[in-house]
Amino acid sequence: MSRLPRALLGSGIFWVTLLFAASLVGLPALRPLFEQAFPGVEPAVYNRTSFFDLWLSHAGLVFASSFAASLLGLGLAIFVTRGAGREFRAVVDAVARIGQTFPPATVLAVAVPVVGFGVNPTLIALALYGLLPVVESAIAGFESVPAAVLEAGTGMGLSPAQLFRQVELPLAAPYILSGIRTSVIVNIGTAAIGSTVGALTLGTPIISGLVSEKLPYVIQGTIVAGLFAILTDMVFERLDRVFRRHRG
């Protein structure tokens, strides 16, 4: 066996990906097992919407909200670490912390009367909840750049824009990625509550199972959501290694 396939098969991310893919399309095949374990539950496997469609909707919510939180968080971090923006750092920190202090369920309750049921209130709640990790990590990253490095770049004739793009951003990248990673993982778990206001997520079978007292649905939704979070975290871990290797 060649080194590449051997390394791939020995990789944890490969097996988690395999399990996750199997959970998306293979749960109906486990119907006999769930029927034996939970007699009287019919159907034994959640079938109102396929788990693949639930995952697509869930992943779309997480991507959109995390993208918005990352853009806003990075922009705020850049602003408060430059010249005149430094005096607003306390305000930005306070706003970001307030966004994460309020439980997503509270944000949903406030947002629903304004924007209606479904995807929109869920996106708002997730974006606010995922903002703080990005802001804090990005600020820490920019502030970790040694002053001597910045002075050396300035001495080489780099403009402020070039200094930011070629020096600060690459050195701060691992910190920024760490914040985005935390934001995304948190949102994967939190997005499930969007099903309480009509959004289609991996929380849909969980909520349905709790309401109808069908434990298999709760287990199935939890398995797929858990594997999704684990796989995403492993992918970010790989990206982090790449960034740190490049930085080194």
N, C-alpha and C positions, 0 to 999 in steps of 0.2 A: 504494500500500500504506500502511495506517495506521501510526502510530508504534509502537503496541503489538505487532502481529505482526512488524514490522521489528526491533524491539528483542529480541523473543523469538527470532527466527531467528538473530540475531547473537549470541545468548548461548551461551557455552560449555556451560552447564549443560543447555541444550536438546538440544544434539547428543550430549552424553554420556548423557543420559537416553534418547535415541533409540537409541543404540548398545547401551546396557545392556538396554533392553526387547527389542531385536532379538536380543541374545545369549541371552536367557532362552527365547525361543520360536522363534528362527530357526536355531539350530545344526543341527537335522536337515535343513534345506534345503541345508546346505553339505556334505552327505554325499558327493556326487560329487567335490567339491574335496578332501576329506580322503582319499577312496579313491585319487585320483590321486597325492596327495602321500605317502601311506603305504600302498602296495600290500601286501597280505597281512594287514592289520589288519581284523578282522571282528568286530563291526560297527565301522565307522570313526568313528561318533559314539556317545558314551556314552548308553545307553538304558535302564539298569536302573531309573532314576528320572528324571523330567523335571527339567530345570534349574530350572524355576519352583518345583517342590516342594523341591528342594535349597536354593534361595535363601530360601524361606519359613522353612524349618527353621533355616538359618544366621542369618537376620535375627532370628528369635525368640530364639535363644541370645545373640546380641550385645545385643539390646534388654534382655533380662532381666538379664544379667550387668552390663551398663553401668548400668542403672537401680539395681541393688543397690549397685554401687561408688560411684555418684554420691550416693545417699542416705547411705551410710555415710561417705564421704569428706567430704561437706558437713557432716554432723553432727559429725564429729571436728574439722573446721576451726573450726566455730562454738564448740565446747567449749574448744579450746586457745587461742582468742583472746578469751575472757571471763575475767575475774577469777581464781578459784581454778584454773581449768583450764589456765592458762598454764604451770604447773610440770610438766604432763604432756606438753608439746609434744615434748620430746626422745624420750619413749617412743613417742608416736604416729608421729613421723617414722621411728623405728627399725622399728616394726612394718610401716609402709607400705613401707619400702625392702626389708625382708625378703620381703614378699609379691611384689615385682617382681624381687628378686634370684634367687629360685628359678625355674628354667625351668618353663613350663607343663607340659612333659612329665613333670617330676619330681612336680609337684603331682598330675597325673593318676595317676601310678604309686602315689602314696600314698593318693589318694582312692578308687581303684577297689576295693581290698579292703574299704573301709569302707562305701561307698554303692553299689557295683556298677558295672556298665558302662552306657554310654549318656549321657544328657543330664546327670545330676546331677554327676558328676566334672568334666565340661566347664564347667558353670556355676561351680563352685567355683574352678577354675583361672582362668577368665576374670575373675571378680569380684576375686580377689586380685591378679591381674596389672594390672587397670585401676584399682586403688585409689590408687596413688601419684600419678599425674598430677592427679587430682581434689583430693586432700588438699593438695598443694603449691600448686596454682593458687588454690584457695579461700583458703588462709591468706594468700598473697600479695595477693589481692584485698581481704580484710578489713583487712590491715595497710596497704594503700595509701590508705585513706580518710583524708584530712587531719584532724588533731586539731582544727583550727579549725572544720571543718564539724561535727564532733561536738559541740563546745562551743556552737556556734551553735544546733544543734538542741536541746540541753539547755536553753539559755537561752530558747528559744521554748516551753518547757514540755512537750516530747515525753518520753514515758515511755521506758524502755530498750527495750521491745518495739516501740514506734512508731519509735524512732530506728533500730532494726535493720531494720525492715520498710520504712520510707520513705526512709532515707538510706544505711545501710551496704549492704544487699542490692542496690539498684539500681546503686550505684557499683562494687560488686565483681562484678556480673554478667558483664562481659566476661572477667574473669579466670576465673571459675567455668566459663563456657562454653568457654573455651580448654582447660581441664583435661578437661572432659567430651569435647570434640572429640578430644583426643589419646587418651583412654581408649577411645572408640568405634572410632577408626581402628585402633588397636593390636589391639583385640579382633576386628575384622573379619578381620585377617590371621591372628591366633592361633587363632581358632575352628576353622580348617581342621584342626588337629591333633586335634580332638575325634573325628574319624572313625576315629582309631586305636583308640578305646575304644568304638566302636559308635554314636556320635552321627551323625545325618544332617546333613551340611554340604556346602558347596561344595568341601570337601577330599576328599569321597568319591570323585569321579572321579579326582582327583589321586592319592590313595593307591592306588586300583584300577589306574590306569595304571602306577604305579611297580611294583606287585607283579606285574602281568601283562605288564610291558614293552610297554605300549601307549601310546606317546608322544602320540597324538592326544587321549586322555582327559586327560592332564596339561595340554596346551595349552588345551583347552576349559574345564576347571575354573579354570585360571589366568586366562583372559580374563574370565570372568564375575566371579570374585572381585575381580580388579583393577579392573574397571569399577564394581563395587559400592562399593569403597573410594574411588575417585576421585569418584564421584557424591555419596557421603555427605560427603566432605570439602568439596565445593563447596557443598552445602546448609548446612553449618556456617559456611562463610565468609560466606554471605549473612546468616545469623542474626547473626554477629558484627558485620557492618556495621550491622544494625538496632540492636543493643544499643549500639554506640558512637555512633551518630547520636542515639539517645535520651539517652545519657549526656551528649553534648555539648549 
